[in-house]
């Protein structure tokens, strides 16, 4: 079981079930992000909702339109709309596109609402168990999301064959389903149904995550009994901020969540392979002042008067003067960037064939992940009080500014590695025995003469 706590959200979102493979990907993702050499491809961030309306009367339609606007929902997955074929075809909610499946003789009916302006592709509409409506959202040529609204009747078939109909084609997928079953993993409020165990096994086999917070999603009419039969399944994307709020218009709760398309390890892209710094010791400062003044005065004569014009002239003058008088040194490669990655990055930029370019990008990701994991394996065994790696880690956390040299100086005397290890051990001992009133770590003082003005 994974527990993800998101900033600004008090509740914990449980992603179930979790396999060792997913845990490994999460560790790799965190290592790569912490290293600073890769950045998360944000991709489309969308807000979705699901609701078992228990019939979509005119009053509930007005309430639904209000909720969609208040929660800024992009799409909504509805179950048990109980609409006839004519009502389903004529249903209109302000500012939304509608695709739905009419009810059967035994009730039910599912629908999907998507905001106008979003490219959509209608998929399968099925009356057989499980009832489902499918639609694909097209954000760009490379980013899409398939959404499915599904409803399981109380005595519906939950075999693997019937569940496989929810998978559809490969790719990112979000399924909002009223499974009408109870399992301890997602519904701690009711005893588990033994016949529903296959749903969990099916999710594990097909690499689907069950995103829930463990909160109630339904209240029994006429009683105070609570249960949680509504679930959100996802594949190839991440779901966070999953919330269920009491709805006065139905016995089922109103559910909202945030979806991140393209949040897996496959969409981590490397940043700039090398960062070139200025060679300050080789700068021609006398020429810099002369050139900058010339550019600034020339710019101010041509432009209009005012504070903004002056700021722009000074900024441009300094930039142009630095470009002419301050040479650049060699590029400083990030710690996880290797010459092989530089070569691959150049090949990706020059490749015109889309298929070959995608293969090169996949190989670049693999090389970067292997490099990061290899460096971590090298450094992890060294995290002890007698190793300089530990001291450097603490130093980077506590130091208010970069130190002038790797040798720590206190009162003009350099500290040995043994003294550094002792200081680190004392800090840990003090915090473990005197917390929460432990003293803060004392930062070794640095010599003022080490800092010199560059102008």
C-alpha positions as CSV (number, residue, x, y, z in Angstrom):
1,X,0.0,0.0,0.0
2,X,1.3,3.4,-0.9
3,X,0.4,6.6,1.0
4,X,0.9,9.9,-0.8
5,X,0.5,13.1,1.1
6,X,0.1,16.1,-1.1
7,X,0.8,19.7,0.0
8,X,-2.3,21.6,1.0
9,X,-4.3,18.4,1.4
10,X,-5.0,16.9,4.9
11,X,-6.3,13.6,3.9
12,X,-4.1,10.7,2.6
13,X,-4.8,9.3,-0.8
14,X,-4.3,5.5,-0.9
15,X,-3.2,4.0,-4.2
16,X,-4.1,0.3,-4.2
17,X,-2.8,-2.2,-4.9
18,X,0.9,-1.6,-5.0
19,X,3.3,-4.0,-6.6
20,X,7.1,-4.1,-6.2
21,X,7.5,-2.9,-9.8
22,X,5.6,0.3,-9.1
23,X,7.5,0.9,-5.9
24,X,10.8,0.6,-7.8
25,X,9.5,3.1,-10.4
26,X,8.6,5.6,-7.6
27,X,12.1,5.3,-6.1
28,X,13.7,5.9,-9.4
29,X,11.5,8.8,-10.1
30,X,12.3,10.4,-6.8
31,X,16.0,9.8,-7.2
32,X,16.0,11.4,-10.7
33,X,14.0,14.4,-9.6
34,X,16.2,15.0,-6.5
35,X,19.3,14.8,-8.6
36,X,18.3,18.0,-10.4
37,X,19.2,16.6,-13.8
38,X,15.7,15.7,-14.9
39,X,12.4,17.5,-14.6
40,X,8.9,16.2,-14.5
41,X,7.0,16.6,-17.7
42,X,3.9,18.3,-16.3
43,X,1.6,17.2,-19.1
44,X,-2.1,18.0,-18.9
45,X,-3.4,18.4,-15.4
46,X,-7.1,17.9,-15.3
47,X,-9.9,17.8,-12.7
48,X,-12.5,15.0,-12.9
49,X,-15.6,14.0,-11.0
50,X,-17.8,11.0,-10.6
51,X,-21.3,10.7,-9.2
52,X,-23.9,8.0,-8.9
53,X,-26.9,10.3,-9.2
54,X,-29.6,7.7,-8.6
55,X,-31.7,9.2,-11.4
56,X,-31.1,12.5,-13.3
57,X,-34.2,14.5,-12.7
58,X,-34.5,18.2,-13.7
59,X,-33.6,19.3,-10.1
60,X,-30.5,17.1,-10.1
61,X,-29.5,18.5,-13.5
62,X,-29.5,22.0,-12.1
63,X,-27.5,20.9,-9.1
64,X,-25.1,19.0,-11.3
65,X,-24.5,22.1,-13.5
66,X,-23.8,24.1,-10.4
67,X,-21.3,21.6,-9.0
68,X,-19.4,21.3,-12.3
69,X,-18.9,25.1,-12.3
70,X,-18.0,25.4,-8.6
71,X,-15.4,22.6,-8.7
72,X,-14.1,23.6,-12.2
73,X,-14.5,20.1,-13.4
74,X,-13.3,19.1,-16.9
75,X,-15.2,15.9,-17.1
76,X,-17.7,14.0,-15.0
77,X,-18.5,10.3,-14.9
78,X,-22.1,9.6,-14.1
79,X,-23.7,6.3,-13.0
80,X,-27.4,5.3,-12.6
81,X,-28.7,8.2,-14.6
82,X,-31.9,6.1,-15.4
83,X,-32.6,8.0,-18.6
84,X,-34.6,6.6,-21.5
85,X,-33.1,6.6,-25.0
86,X,-34.9,9.8,-26.0
87,X,-33.9,11.6,-22.7
88,X,-30.3,10.4,-23.1
89,X,-30.1,11.8,-26.7
90,X,-31.7,15.1,-25.7
91,X,-29.7,15.7,-22.4
92,X,-28.0,19.0,-22.3
93,X,-25.9,20.5,-19.5
94,X,-24.7,24.0,-20.0
95,X,-21.2,24.2,-21.5
96,X,-20.7,20.4,-21.7
97,X,-20.7,17.7,-24.3
98,X,-22.7,14.6,-23.4
99,X,-22.3,10.9,-24.3
100,X,-24.4,8.3,-22.5
101,X,-26.0,4.9,-22.5
102,X,-29.7,4.7,-21.7
103,X,-31.1,2.6,-18.9
104,X,-32.0,-1.1,-19.2
105,X,-35.2,-2.7,-18.0
106,X,-33.5,-3.2,-14.6
107,X,-32.4,0.5,-14.2
108,X,-28.9,1.8,-14.5
109,X,-27.6,4.0,-17.3
110,X,-24.2,5.7,-17.5
111,X,-23.1,9.0,-19.0
112,X,-20.0,11.2,-19.5
113,X,-19.9,15.0,-19.5
114,X,-17.0,16.8,-21.0
115,X,-16.5,20.6,-21.2
116,X,-17.0,22.2,-24.6
117,X,-13.8,22.9,-26.5
118,X,-12.0,19.7,-25.6
119,X,-11.3,17.3,-28.4
120,X,-13.2,14.1,-27.8
121,X,-13.5,10.7,-29.5
122,X,-16.6,8.6,-28.6
123,X,-15.8,5.0,-27.8
124,X,-17.8,2.0,-26.7
125,X,-21.4,2.3,-25.3
126,X,-22.4,-1.0,-23.7
127,X,-25.6,-2.2,-21.9
128,X,-24.3,-5.6,-20.8
129,X,-22.7,-6.0,-17.4
130,X,-20.8,-3.9,-16.6
131,X,-22.7,-1.0,-18.1
132,X,-20.1,1.4,-19.5
133,X,-19.6,4.5,-21.7
134,X,-16.1,5.3,-23.0
135,X,-14.6,8.5,-24.4
136,X,-11.1,9.6,-25.3
137,X,-9.9,13.1,-24.6
138,X,-7.3,14.5,-27.1
139,X,-5.1,17.1,-25.5
140,X,-2.4,17.0,-28.2
141,X,-0.9,14.7,-30.8
142,X,1.1,12.9,-28.1
143,X,-1.2,13.3,-25.0
144,X,-4.6,11.7,-24.6
145,X,-6.7,10.1,-21.9
146,X,-9.4,7.5,-22.1
147,X,-12.2,7.9,-19.5
148,X,-14.9,5.3,-18.7
149,X,-18.0,5.5,-16.6
150,X,-19.0,2.0,-15.4
151,X,-21.8,0.6,-13.2
152,X,-21.9,-3.0,-11.8
153,X,-25.4,-4.2,-10.8
154,X,-25.6,-5.9,-7.5
155,X,-25.6,-9.4,-8.9
156,X,-23.6,-8.6,-12.0
157,X,-20.9,-11.0,-13.3
158,X,-17.5,-9.9,-12.0
159,X,-15.4,-12.5,-13.8
160,X,-12.1,-11.6,-15.5
161,X,-13.8,-11.8,-18.9
162,X,-16.4,-9.2,-18.0
163,X,-13.8,-7.0,-16.3
164,X,-11.5,-7.1,-19.3
165,X,-14.1,-5.1,-21.3
166,X,-13.1,-2.0,-19.2
167,X,-9.5,-2.1,-20.3
168,X,-9.9,-1.0,-23.9
169,X,-6.8,-0.1,-25.9
170,X,-3.4,0.5,-24.3
171,X,-2.7,3.9,-23.0
172,X,-3.7,6.2,-20.1
173,X,-7.0,5.3,-18.6
174,X,-9.4,6.5,-15.8
175,X,-12.4,4.5,-14.8
176,X,-15.0,5.8,-12.5
177,X,-17.1,2.9,-11.3
178,X,-19.8,2.0,-8.9
179,X,-18.6,-1.6,-8.2
180,X,-21.4,-2.3,-5.7
181,X,-19.0,-4.4,-3.7
182,X,-17.0,-4.1,-0.5
183,X,-13.4,-5.0,0.1
184,X,-11.3,-4.1,3.1
185,X,-8.7,-2.4,0.8
186,X,-11.1,0.3,-0.3
187,X,-14.1,0.0,2.0
188,X,-13.2,-0.4,5.7
189,X,-16.8,0.5,6.7
190,X,-18.4,-2.8,5.6
191,X,-17.3,-6.4,5.7
192,X,-15.7,-7.8,2.6
193,X,-17.5,-9.6,-0.1
194,X,-15.7,-12.9,-0.9
195,X,-17.0,-13.0,-4.4
196,X,-15.5,-9.5,-5.1
197,X,-11.9,-10.7,-4.4
198,X,-11.4,-11.1,-8.1
199,X,-11.7,-7.3,-8.7
200,X,-8.5,-6.8,-6.6
201,X,-6.7,-9.7,-8.4
202,X,-7.8,-8.3,-11.8
203,X,-6.4,-4.8,-10.9
204,X,-3.0,-6.3,-9.9
205,X,-2.8,-8.4,-13.1
206,X,-3.6,-5.5,-15.4
207,X,-1.5,-2.9,-13.6
208,X,-4.4,-0.8,-12.5
209,X,-4.4,1.4,-9.4
210,X,-7.4,2.0,-7.2
211,X,-7.3,5.6,-5.9
212,X,-9.4,6.2,-2.8
213,X,-9.0,7.9,0.5
214,X,-11.0,5.4,2.5
215,X,-13.8,7.8,3.1
216,X,-17.5,6.9,2.7
217,X,-19.1,7.3,-0.7
218,X,-22.6,6.3,0.1
219,X,-25.1,6.5,3.0
220,X,-27.9,4.0,3.4
221,X,-31.3,5.7,2.9
222,X,-33.2,5.9,6.1
223,X,-30.3,4.8,8.3
224,X,-26.9,6.1,9.4
225,X,-25.0,3.2,7.8
226,X,-22.1,4.3,5.6
227,X,-20.2,2.4,2.9
228,X,-17.7,3.0,0.1
229,X,-18.8,1.2,-3.1
230,X,-17.6,3.9,-5.6
231,X,-14.0,3.6,-6.8
232,X,-11.7,5.3,-9.3
233,X,-9.3,3.1,-11.3
234,X,-6.4,4.5,-13.3
235,X,-3.6,3.3,-15.5
236,X,-0.6,5.2,-16.9
237,X,-1.5,8.4,-14.9
238,X,-1.6,9.6,-11.4
239,X,-4.7,10.6,-9.3
240,X,-4.4,12.9,-6.3
241,X,-6.7,15.0,-4.1
242,X,-9.4,12.3,-4.2
243,X,-12.3,13.6,-2.1
244,X,-15.9,12.6,-1.5
245,X,-18.4,15.1,-0.1
246,X,-21.9,14.6,1.0
247,X,-24.5,15.3,-1.7
248,X,-28.1,16.3,-0.7
249,X,-29.3,15.2,-4.1
250,X,-28.4,11.5,-3.9
251,X,-27.5,8.8,-1.4
252,X,-24.1,8.6,-3.1
253,X,-21.4,11.2,-2.4
254,X,-20.0,13.7,-4.9
255,X,-16.4,12.6,-5.8
256,X,-13.7,14.9,-7.2
257,X,-10.0,14.2,-8.1
258,X,-7.1,15.6,-9.9
259,X,-5.5,13.6,-12.8
260,X,-2.0,14.0,-14.1
261,X,-1.5,12.6,-17.5
262,X,2.1,11.6,-18.3
263,X,3.4,11.4,-14.7
264,X,5.1,8.1,-14.9
265,X,8.9,7.5,-15.3
266,X,8.5,7.4,-19.1
267,X,7.8,11.2,-19.3
268,X,10.8,12.3,-17.3
269,X,12.9,14.4,-19.6
270,X,16.5,15.5,-19.1
271,X,17.2,19.2,-18.7
272,X,20.0,21.1,-20.3
273,X,23.0,18.6,-20.5
274,X,25.6,21.2,-19.6
275,X,25.6,24.6,-18.0
276,X,28.4,27.0,-19.1
277,X,29.6,29.4,-16.4
278,X,31.5,32.6,-16.9
279,X,35.3,32.6,-16.3
280,X,35.3,35.5,-13.9
281,X,39.1,35.5,-13.3
282,X,39.6,36.1,-17.0
283,X,37.1,39.0,-17.3
284,X,38.4,42.3,-18.7
285,X,36.7,44.6,-16.2
286,X,38.0,47.9,-17.5
287,X,36.8,47.1,-21.0
288,X,33.5,45.9,-19.4
289,X,32.7,49.3,-17.9
290,X,33.6,51.1,-21.0
291,X,31.5,48.9,-23.3
292,X,28.5,48.8,-20.9
293,X,28.4,52.6,-20.6
294,X,28.5,52.9,-24.3
295,X,25.6,50.5,-24.8
296,X,23.6,52.1,-22.0
297,X,23.9,55.7,-23.3
298,X,23.2,54.7,-26.9
299,X,20.1,52.8,-25.8
300,X,18.8,55.7,-23.6
301,X,19.2,58.2,-26.5
302,X,17.0,56.1,-28.8
303,X,14.4,55.0,-26.3
304,X,11.7,57.1,-24.5
305,X,12.3,58.6,-21.1
306,X,11.1,56.9,-17.9
307,X,12.2,54.4,-15.3
308,X,11.2,51.4,-17.4
309,X,13.2,52.6,-20.3
310,X,16.2,53.2,-18.2
311,X,16.0,49.8,-16.5
312,X,15.7,48.1,-19.9
313,X,18.7,50.1,-21.2
314,X,20.9,49.2,-18.2
315,X,19.9,45.5,-18.4
316,X,20.7,45.3,-22.1
317,X,23.9,47.2,-21.7
318,X,25.2,44.9,-19.0
319,X,24.2,41.8,-20.9
320,X,25.9,42.9,-24.1
321,X,29.1,44.0,-22.3
322,X,29.3,40.7,-20.4
323,X,29.0,38.8,-23.6
324,X,31.9,40.7,-25.2
325,X,34.3,41.1,-22.3
326,X,33.7,38.0,-20.0
327,X,34.7,34.7,-21.6
328,X,32.9,31.5,-20.8
329,X,34.6,28.5,-19.3
330,X,34.0,24.9,-19.9
331,X,30.5,23.6,-19.5
332,X,29.8,22.1,-16.1
333,X,28.0,18.8,-16.6
334,X,25.4,17.8,-14.0
335,X,26.5,14.9,-11.8
336,X,24.3,12.4,-13.5
337,X,24.9,13.6,-17.0
338,X,27.4,11.4,-18.9
339,X,29.1,11.9,-22.3
340,X,26.8,9.1,-23.6
341,X,23.8,11.1,-22.6
342,X,25.2,14.2,-24.3
343,X,25.6,12.2,-27.5
344,X,22.1,10.7,-27.3
345,X,20.6,14.1,-26.7
346,X,22.3,15.5,-29.8
347,X,21.1,12.5,-31.8
348,X,17.5,13.1,-30.6
349,X,17.6,16.7,-31.7
350,X,18.9,15.9,-35.1
351,X,16.7,12.9,-35.8
352,X,13.8,13.6,-38.2
353,X,12.3,10.1,-38.2
354,X,9.5,10.1,-35.6
355,X,9.8,6.3,-34.9
356,X,13.6,6.4,-34.6
357,X,13.4,9.5,-32.4
358,X,11.0,7.8,-30.0
359,X,13.4,4.9,-29.7
360,X,16.3,7.2,-29.0
361,X,14.3,9.0,-26.3
362,X,13.5,5.7,-24.6
363,X,17.1,4.7,-24.7
364,X,18.2,8.0,-23.2
365,X,15.7,7.6,-20.3
366,X,17.1,4.1,-19.6
367,X,20.7,5.3,-19.6
368,X,19.8,8.2,-17.3
369,X,17.8,6.0,-14.9
370,X,20.7,3.4,-14.8
371,X,23.2,6.2,-14.1
372,X,21.2,7.7,-11.3
373,X,20.6,4.3,-9.7
374,X,24.2,3.3,-10.0
375,X,25.4,6.6,-8.3
376,X,22.9,6.0,-5.6
377,X,24.1,2.5,-4.9
378,X,27.6,3.9,-4.6
379,X,26.7,6.6,-2.2
380,X,24.1,4.8,0.0
381,X,26.7,2.6,1.8
382,X,28.7,5.7,2.7
383,X,26.0,7.4,4.7
384,X,27.7,7.0,8.1
385,X,29.1,9.5,10.6
386,X,32.7,8.6,9.6
387,X,32.2,9.3,5.9
388,X,32.5,12.7,4.2
389,X,29.4,12.0,2.1
390,X,27.2,12.3,5.2
391,X,28.9,15.5,6.3
392,X,28.5,17.0,2.8
393,X,24.8,16.1,2.8
394,X,24.2,17.8,6.1
395,X,26.3,20.7,5.0
396,X,24.1,21.3,1.9
397,X,21.0,21.3,4.1
398,X,22.2,23.5,6.9
399,X,24.6,25.9,5.2
400,X,23.0,29.3,4.4
401,X,25.4,29.8,1.5
402,X,27.9,27.6,-0.4
403,X,31.1,27.3,1.6
404,X,34.3,28.7,0.0
405,X,36.1,25.4,-0.1
406,X,35.6,21.8,0.8
407,X,37.8,22.3,3.9
408,X,35.8,23.7,6.8
409,X,37.5,26.5,8.8
410,X,36.6,27.4,12.4
411,X,38.4,30.4,13.9
412,X,41.1,30.2,11.3
413,X,41.9,26.5,11.8
414,X,40.8,23.8,9.4
415,X,38.7,20.9,10.7
416,X,39.9,17.4,10.2
417,X,37.5,14.7,8.9
418,X,37.6,13.2,12.4
419,X,36.3,16.5,13.9
420,X,33.7,16.7,11.2
421,X,32.4,13.2,12.0
422,X,32.4,14.1,15.8
423,X,30.3,17.2,15.1
424,X,27.9,15.2,13.0
425,X,27.5,12.6,15.7
426,X,27.0,15.2,18.4
427,X,24.3,16.9,16.4
428,X,22.4,13.6,15.9
429,X,22.7,12.7,19.6
430,X,21.5,16.1,20.8
431,X,18.5,16.0,18.6
432,X,17.5,12.4,19.5
433,X,17.8,12.9,23.3
434,X,16.6,16.5,23.7
435,X,14.0,16.9,21.0
436,X,11.8,18.9,20.5
437,X,14.0,21.5,22.4
438,X,17.3,20.4,20.8
439,X,19.7,23.3,19.9
440,X,20.2,24.1,16.3
441,X,23.4,23.1,14.6
442,X,26.1,25.7,14.8
443,X,27.4,26.6,11.3
444,X,31.2,26.9,11.2
445,X,32.2,30.5,10.5
446,X,34.0,31.3,7.2
447,X,36.7,33.9,6.7
448,X,35.5,37.2,5.2
449,X,38.6,37.5,3.1
450,X,37.4,34.5,1.1
451,X,34.7,36.7,-0.5
452,X,35.9,39.3,-2.9
453,X,33.9,41.8,-5.0
454,X,33.8,41.1,-8.7
455,X,33.6,44.8,-9.7
